[in-house]
Amino acid sequence: MIPRSVNVAARLDAAARDIFPEGLGVAVLDPRVFYAGLAPDEAAALAGTVPRRAREFTAGRVAARRAMREIGFLDRSVPAGVDRAPIWPDGLVGSIAHSAERCVAVVAPAADWSSLGVDIEPDAPLEETLWDSVLRPEELAWLDARPAGDRARLARLIFSAKECAYKCQYPLTRALLDFDDFSIAIEAGAFHARFQRPVSPFGQGAALSGRWTAAEGALLTALALRP
């Protein structure tokens, strides 16, 4: 019998592929499992980290290499920069995300895509104590118009969309943005993250349009930008 965790990972992998364009490399792993194979420059980022964080980081890098192989790239290390962002090999763009139970990595040729963003969160309510720090007034107003039983889960989806947008913009801008710097509009299976201030090369009001899905107890958000 195939372990349930394998089936869950496979279904999440399929869900992630559904919200990214075809031709990207995607891999989903369980960070509670021990994986070996970090390169020395990757392992340097683990100094002083707790075991759980080390497992998440390692699973993310192993997933990134699996995703590389899917699109015909040889395994390469993905060290963390001083800003903790992944340093992707020449010719590749990518993104990595973790939750307590799953990690996902996506990569693509830099000749075809300028930046990627992915986030994974538990499909669970976002604590209301966090709403004022995460959500803008127009987002709170939008939630107020939704059924009461859906609001906290949709707040978590907005949070994930902001995380995804941040990861996607950062390689292009190197800008440290706050939650207030994006205004999120949610649609069925899609979202739009609109810049609330100019961040070169994006102007105020520019939007990053992505997709989202829910599967196996997780919320997934995805962005892929063409050059």
N, C-alpha and C positions, 0 to 999 in steps of 0.2 A: 504494500500500500504506500502511495506517495504521501509524505508528511504534509499536514495541513499548511505549515509555514511555506513549503515549496509552492503549493497551489496558490496561496495568497500572493506570494511574490510574483508568480507568473501572471495572475490577473491584474495586479497593479502595474506590472510591466506593460501589459496590453493596453491598460487605461492610459498610461503615460504616452505610449506611441500614438494613441488616437487623438491626443490634443496637440501633438507636435506635427509639423509637416513631414511628408515622406522623405526618406533619404538621410535622416539624422540617426546617429548612433545613440541608443537608449539602453540603460541597464538599471535594474532595481535589485537591491540586496537587503538582507536583514542584518542590521548592525549589532544585534545581540549575539551573532555568531562570530567566532574568531576567524579572521583572515590573515594570512601571512603575505609577505612580498612587498612591503614598502621599500622604496629606494632610500638610500641614506639622506638625500636632500629633502625627501618627504618626511622621514622620521624625525628630522630636526625640529619640526613644528610641534612634536609631542612632549618636549621637555617640560616637566612639571604638571602635565595634564592628568586628570583622574582617569581610571580605567574605562569608564563608560564613554567619555569623550574620545579616548584613544581608539576604541572599537569603532565609533561612528566615523572618525576621520579615516581610519584604515579601510573600512567598507566603502566609503565614498571614493577613495583612490582606486581600489580594486574595481569598483563599478565603472569608473572613468576609463580604465584600460580595456575593460570588456566592451564598452561603447566604442572606443577607438578601433578595436579590431573589426567591429561590425561594418565600419565604413572604409576599411582597407588601410588603416594606419597601424604601424608597428607600435607595440607598447612603449610608452614614454612616461617618465615621471611627471607629476603635477605638484611641485612644491608650493608651499604657502609663502606669499610675500610678507613684508613687514606689516602690511595692512591686513594680513590674514586671508586675503583673497587668493584664489588659485592662480598660479602662473602656468598658463597653457602652453604646450609646445608650439613652436613655429608651425604655421599652417593650420592651426586648429583654434576654434572658439568652443567654449563649453560653460557648463554650470553644474553645481552639485548642491543637493539639499538633503537634510537629515530630519527625521523625527525620532522619537524614542525607539520605534519598532521598524522603521524602514529608511533607507536612503536611496536616492535616485540621482543618476548622472546622465547628462545629455551632452553630446559633442557633435560638431559639424565642421566641414572644411571652411577655413576663413575666406577662401575665394568665393564662396557662395553665400555666406552669412556673416553679418558684422558683429552680432552679439546674440547670446541666448540667456534666458532666465528660467529657473525652475524653482518651485517651492512645494514642500509637502508638510501638511499639518494634520493633526488628528481631526476627524470630522466630529467635533464636539463644540459646545458653546464656548465663546470667549467671555471670560469673567467680566461682568459689568464694571468692576472697579478699574478695568483697563480701557474702557471705551473712550473716556475723555482724552486720554493720552494718545490713542491710536486713530480715532475717527475725527474727521472734520465736521463742521456744523451741517453741511449739505448731506453728508453720509448718515449722520444721526437722524436727520429729517427723513431721509429715504427709509431707514430702518423703522422709524415710527409709523410709516405707512404700510409696513409689512405685517402679516399675522404675528401676534405676540409670541407664539410658540416657535417661530422661525428666526426671530431677530438675533438671538445670541449666536446661532450657527452662521447666519449671514455676516455677522460682525467678524467671525473667525475667517470667513472667506475674503472679506475686504482686507483683513490683516495679511492673509497669504498673498493676495494680489499685490499689495504694497511691497512685501518682501521680494516677490518675483520681479517686480518692476525695478526695484533697487538693484538687484543682482544683474539685471539686463543692462541698465544704464551705466553701471559703475566702470566697466572696462573702457567705455567710450568717453566718460566725463571725468573720472577719478574724483567725483564729488560725493561728499558725505551728506546725505539727505536725511531729513526727519520725516516722520509720518505725515506731517502737515504739508510736505512738499509734493505729495501726490493726492489727487482727488479721484476716487475709484467709482466707476459706474458699472454695475453688474447687469448682465443679460443672461438669458438661458444659454449656458455653456460658453459664455464669452465675458470678457471684461475689458474696460478701457481705463488706463492709468494716465491721467492728464497732469502735466507739470504745472505747478502753481507759481513757479518763478523760473526765469531763464537759467538754463544750465547748459552751456555750450557743449555740443552743437545743437541742443534742443532749446527752442524758444518757449516762453511762457505760453501755456495753452496747448503745446504739442502733446500728442497722445500716443502711448504705446498700447497696441491692441493685442490681447492674448486670449487664451482659452482656459477653461477650467472643467474639472470633473470631480465626482465623488465615487470612490470605490474602496471596498474592503476596509471601511472605517477610516479612510484618509481623504483629505481634500488635496487635490493637485492643481497647481496653476502653472501655466507655460507661456513663454514669450520667445519668438524667433524673429530677429530683424534682418532684413536684406541689406546689403551694402547701399 
